[in-house]
Amino acid sequence: MKKILDTAIAEKVDIIGLSGLITPSLDEMVYVAKQMQERGMTLPLMIGGATTSKAHTAVKVEPQYQNDGVIYVSDASRSVGVVTKLLSKEHRQALIDETREEYVKVRERLAKRQPKAAKVTYAESVKIGFQYDWETYVPPVPNKLGQVILDDYPIANLLPYIDWTPFFISWGLTGKYPKILQDDVVGEAARDLFENAEELLQKMIDEKSIVAKGVFKLMPARRTGADTVTVYDNDPQNGGKPTYQLSTYVSKATRQAASLTLAWQTLSHHQTPTLITWAALLFLSSVQKHWLSNTKQQAMTIMPLWYRRCLTA
């Protein structure tokens, strides 16, 4: 962040813009605002990105920098208009004053906000735990207990479950998939990018360039306390021994939520153990070296940011 400010001073820029795509970026934005104030800088600060919001800008960022305006831009397509006003002697101050007044209202509204319902205590959560006729409940029996390894799972089966939203965000296209494909502003660019991504992904599948692997484990489990579930290595009725003890403490705002908090812990009032799925995970792996060396540049231009990092790690 120091480099951003040093460069801005050296290049005599007119505006500093910060974009946050991941949650840690929010704290960095607050830090930059503090540093700009301490350095006595008098440049507008524009805030945007997928993880940012007007509320965060008003409550966390703007109070740290009062030498000039802090402007939140909800969409990249609106940044040109904001920059035009900030560079205009006629409209600059009006935009800054209007934004500051709006931030005051946002902070006041958030300060007055009350929880929807009073929080319940731990004792109340235990008392109103999920109720069910466990005496007549018969847990389903899986085909196999224990660990199951999926060594080469068909990737085509995973495609319908891909959330493409982070992919579009990494390319600077804000919007949720699939609605973004019909967006009036970025829809055409999103459709073109999506088509290229699907084409490359299908090429990787056809050439076996990537392999889907996974592992999950089914283990018997039983409630052994108000907030404890014991997991066994085998059916406890057949001599299975406890291997894990799980507990959770979550504060919820409503009785219904509190009831749900303990629902998963109430599964074993009867003698028959219930099954718990342990560490289920599916992931893409095994990018073949010969393919990576031949088409790495192509892949790097289309892959989401998180996957690009995996490829270069």
Phi, psi and omega in degrees: 000326178300323180295323179300312182289319178299318180293321179299320179290315182296321182272356179054052182287164181265331184214146172250131179239135179238131179239128182248116179258342180231157187304318179302338179298331182298316179292325179295325178296319177297318180297317179297318179300318177298316181295321178297321178293315181294328180279353180073027180287148181232060179237144175296145178244117179261135182241133178198181180119165188296327185268353183273169178202164177296323180296314180296319179297317183290321186272320188257319189269304187303320178298340182276346184222106183246001182288338181203189184280147172243112188246121175273130179243115187286335183216140182301331181293342180265355184295326181298316179297320179294315179298319179302316179292321180293332179272354181266125178296331183284323187252347187303302185294326179296319179295317181295314181296317179297319180293319179297319178297321179294320179295324178299316179296321179297315180296320179294319180296318180292325181292331182272349184296131180248150176299148182298330180204157180294142179287144179268156179280169178298317181299319178294323179298319179294318183295321184260025178305159184307128182255135181202156179277080184289340183294330181257001182278131178242111181297141177295146181260123181285165177295330183208134173270159176092199186278136177236126182252128175256104188275327181214072183284137181300116183296329180303330179289340182271337187305318181295345184259002180288128173268105184279356183303311178299329178298313179293324179298319181296340178260010177078017179253108185270129179154155181270139176280137008264001183300330182300333181293340179249012182294139182294331185267308187248007185302316182296315178295322180294319180295320179295316179295319181296320179297317178295320180295316180296322180296315180293320180297318179295323177297318179295323179291314182298322183270005181057035180286335178231154181228136177267125178236155179200165177208138173214164184221129176256124183225143176296144180217152181211141176290128181237008178188173181299331182226027185226136173239128178259130180256135184249155178282344178202175179304120182298336178288343179249025176093011179298141183253145179295137180240331180221152171233124183248142174215158179216146178225105183233128178270124181240159187270342183232160179297321180298315180297319179296322178297319179292331180301323183260002184299314184289348182267357188257021192277359188222049174288337180261178185282333183287124182289147175265158182262145176234138177271128188246122172055052176287136185202135171231138182207161176268138181206188175057054172286115187294138186297322183293325179288319181298320181290330183274327187232023183300317183296321179295317181294321183294336181275350185238337185287148174300159184303316183297325181282328176299323180294322178296320183294327185265354183290000000 
